[in-house]
Amino acid sequence: MSGPVDTPMIRRQLAHPELRAGLDAHVPMPLRGPATAEDVARVIGWLVDPTNTLVTGQVLYADGGADAVVRGDAVW
């Protein structure tokens, strides 16, 4: 998982317009901005839920679309 998460560590940067603009320029968040800790916890909860028997060995980005925008159509 990647992308900004609204926690005390980054909250000052998110609240300051110039610092937020710099963050947005480097890490786009096209879906709805930074995740909350609860957003990330829900993803982790789903991954570890005993009923989740099909998802294994994957890289999962919970980043509001940042990876897709930064990576674009590049084929690795």
Secondary structure, 3 states (H helix, E strand, C coil): CCCCEECHHHHHHHHCHHHHHHHHHHCCCCCCCCEEHHHHHHHHHHHHCCCCCCCCCCCCCCCCCHHHHHHCCCCC
